[in-house]
């Protein structure tokens, strides 16, 4: 694990709060080079490296690391039903009928308490589960079926739109990061970058 310290105001993303970012191969190499160089403010090379690093950090896609649940009792019951079986493709109308609540009520509650509509939330649940499955070693095809996609290509497309890369490329990059991380261990004083 590497930590970059950037002066306040350099990266717009830093002001938006904490996030887990997908590290592309280019961003990974920029981070490794920045750690090796140390301070990034002395010469043209270091300034160019810092600027490219910041641009890649701002461009990096966030990874969903959790799923927000509604507080309202009936909406929470619908959410728990989806969480129990993310692959099941019951319509929202069926889910609401089972709980005894109207579709409009659930939509309103999800928008108010979760900040997104129900179908976007369900997609986030599935993608979060997909990340868990991919990390545990499941293939892309297995993962797609386990989270409710009939066609792996549809899963690959939604994953690509969300994470900026395909599931296969994402897991390959993760394996590379793990192998590099196990080979190199740096102390926190080596990682302090003042850009």
Residue pairs with C-beta under 8 A, 6 or more apart in sequence:
1 181
2 31
2 32
2 35
2 186
2 191
3 188
3 191
3 192
4 31
4 34
4 35
4 53
4 191
4 193
5 191
5 192
5 193
5 194
6 14
6 54
6 193
6 195
7 194
7 195
8 14
10 50
10 54
10 195
11 54
11 57
11 58
12 58
13 19
13 57
13 58
13 60
19 62
19 63
20 62
20 63
20 65
21 27
21 57
21 60
21 61
21 62
21 63
22 60
22 61
22 62
22 63
22 163
22 164
22 165
22 170
22 173
23 31
23 60
23 173
23 177
24 56
24 60
24 164
24 165
24 173
25 173
25 176
26 56
27 53
27 56
27 57
27 60
28 173
28 176
28 177
28 180
30 49
30 52
30 53
30 56
31 53
32 180
33 49
34 40
34 49
34 50
34 53
34 193
35 186
35 190
35 191
35 193
37 46
37 49
38 193
39 46
39 193
39 194
39 195
40 46
40 47
40 49
40 50
40 53
40 193
40 194
40 195
41 47
41 50
41 194
41 195
50 195
53 195
54 195
60 164
61 162
61 163
61 164
63 131
63 163
64 124
64 127
64 128
64 131
64 162
65 128
66 128
67 83
67 121
67 124
67 125
67 128
68 113
68 114
68 115
68 121
69 76
69 79
69 114
70 76
70 79
70 109
70 110
70 113
70 114
71 113
72 109
72 113
74 99
74 100
74 101
74 105
74 106
74 109
75 101
75 105
75 106
75 109
75 110
75 113
77 99
78 92
78 95
78 96
78 99
78 101
78 106
78 118
79 121
81 90
81 95
81 98
81 99
82 88
82 95
82 122
82 125
83 125
86 122
86 125
86 126
86 129
86 147
86 148
87 126
87 145
87 146
87 147
87 148
88 148
89 148
90 98
92 103
92 106
92 107
92 118
92 119
93 103
95 106
96 102
96 103
96 105
96 106
106 118
107 117
107 118
110 116
110 117
110 118
110 121
111 117
114 121
116 124
123 158
126 147
126 148
127 147
127 158
127 159
127 162
129 146
129 147
130 143
130 144
130 147
130 155
130 159
130 167
133 142
133 143
133 146
133 147
134 140
134 143
134 167
134 170
134 171
134 174
135 171
135 174
138 146
140 152
140 155
140 156
140 166
140 167
140 168
140 171
141 152
143 155
143 167
144 151
144 152
144 154
144 155
144 156
145 152
147 155
149 155
155 167
156 166
156 167
159 166
159 167
159 170
160 166
163 170
165 173
